[in-house]
Amino acid sequence: MPHVPPMIHSATAAGPAYLLAWERMPDGAWGARIAWIEMEGESWKGRTAHVTADDIAQLDGQDYSTVPRRNS
């Protein structure tokens, strides 16, 4: 089975999202690369964003130990 990233809650996504990576932001702080799915009419759309760390909250039962860290 392919690797599935852990889930988080994101204000930007207005709900659950996948935590793809921790990434260094231009100001030097850590942020997160996230992805989520939205329904638009009859179709599903994949979305991604680079958000600040305070945009997300961890969810119980998720393993965040394998999330990559990138110094972009």
Phi, psi and chi 1 to 4 in degrees:
 res  aa     phi    psi   chi1   chi2   chi3   chi4
   1 MET       -  137.6 -177.5  167.9  151.2      -
   2 PRO   -64.7  157.4   -5.5   10.4      -      -
   3 HIS   -68.3  131.1  170.4   73.2      -      -
   4 VAL  -112.8  122.8  176.0      -      -      -
   5 PRO   -64.0  154.9  -13.9   24.1      -      -
   6 PRO   -68.3  157.8   23.6  -30.9      -      -
   7 MET   -98.7  152.5  -64.0 -166.5   77.1      -
   8 ILE  -136.6  172.6   46.8   89.3      -      -
   9 HIS  -103.1  132.8 -179.2  -84.8      -      -
  10 SER  -125.3  133.7  166.4      -      -      -
  11 ALA   -66.1  -39.7      -      -      -      -
  12 THR   -61.0  -44.1  -61.6      -      -      -
  13 ALA   -80.8   -8.7      -      -      -      -
  14 ALA    57.5   38.0      -      -      -      -
  15 GLY   156.8 -152.4      -      -      -      -
  16 PRO   -71.4  148.3   21.6  -27.7      -      -
  17 ALA  -151.7  165.3      -      -      -      -
  18 TYR   -92.9  136.4  -66.4  101.4      -      -
  19 LEU   -91.0  103.3  176.9   57.4      -      -
  20 LEU   -82.2  -39.2  -55.5  177.3      -      -
  21 ALA  -167.9  152.4      -      -      -      -
  22 TRP   -87.9  133.3  -68.4  109.8      -      -
  23 GLU  -134.1  142.2  -66.0 -177.7  -18.3      -
  24 ARG   -72.4  130.2 -169.7   70.1   76.4  172.8
  25 MET   -87.5  163.8  -57.2 -157.2   57.5      -
  26 PRO   -55.4  -30.2  -26.8   34.4      -      -
  27 ASP   -83.5    1.0   66.2   -1.3      -      -
  28 GLY    95.5  -13.3      -      -      -      -
  29 ALA   -76.4  160.9      -      -      -      -
  30 TRP   -86.1  139.2  -77.2  101.3      -      -
  31 GLY  -129.4 -173.1      -      -      -      -
  32 ALA  -132.6  140.8      -      -      -      -
  33 ARG   -93.6  121.7  174.3   68.0   58.0 -172.9
  34 ILE  -125.8  163.1   64.4  171.4      -      -
  35 ALA  -143.5  146.4      -      -      -      -
  36 TRP  -153.1  169.3   68.3   98.9      -      -
  37 ILE  -114.1  135.2  -56.6  -64.6      -      -
  38 GLU  -123.2  147.3  -68.7  179.6   -9.7      -
  39 MET   -98.0  127.3 -173.3  167.2 -166.5      -
  40 GLU  -121.7  105.3  -70.4 -175.9   -1.5      -
  41 GLY    63.9 -118.3      -      -      -      -
  42 GLU   -98.9    2.5  -65.5  -67.4  -41.0      -
  43 SER  -121.1  158.6   63.6      -      -      -
  44 TRP  -102.2  138.5  -64.3   92.9      -      -
  45 LYS  -123.9  130.9  -59.6  -74.3 -177.4  175.3
  46 GLY   -84.4  136.0      -      -      -      -
  47 ARG  -125.3  149.0  -54.2  -81.6 -171.6 -134.9
  48 THR  -134.5  156.5   63.0      -      -      -
  49 ALA  -157.3  156.2      -      -      -      -
  50 HIS  -108.4  114.7 -168.1 -161.2      -      -
  51 VAL  -121.9  160.5  -61.4      -      -      -
  52 THR   -72.6  158.2   59.0      -      -      -
  53 ALA   -61.4  -31.5      -      -      -      -
  54 ASP   -75.7   -4.3   63.3   -8.8      -      -
  55 ASP   -77.2  -19.7  179.7   86.6      -      -
  56 ILE  -117.7  157.2   65.2  172.1      -      -
  57 ALA  -135.1  137.3      -      -      -      -
  58 GLN   -69.4  153.2  -66.6 -177.0   -5.3      -
  59 LEU  -110.9  142.7  -61.2  175.2      -      -
  60 ASP   -58.4  141.2  -70.3  -19.9      -      -
  61 GLY    86.7    0.8      -      -      -      -
  62 GLN   -97.4  145.6  -61.6  -65.9  -60.9      -
  63 ASP  -104.3  110.6  178.1    8.9      -      -
  64 TYR   -97.0    3.5  -59.8   99.6      -      -
  65 SER   -67.2  -21.7   65.0      -      -      -
  66 THR  -101.1    4.7   61.6      -      -      -
  67 VAL   -70.6  123.6  176.2      -      -      -
  68 PRO   -68.9  152.9   16.8  -21.7      -      -
  69 ARG  -113.9  129.1  -69.1 -176.6  177.4  -94.0
  70 ARG  -124.2  130.6  -61.1 -172.6  177.4  120.1
  71 ASN   -94.2   75.6  -73.7  -46.3      -      -
  72 SER   -66.2      -  -56.6      -      -      -
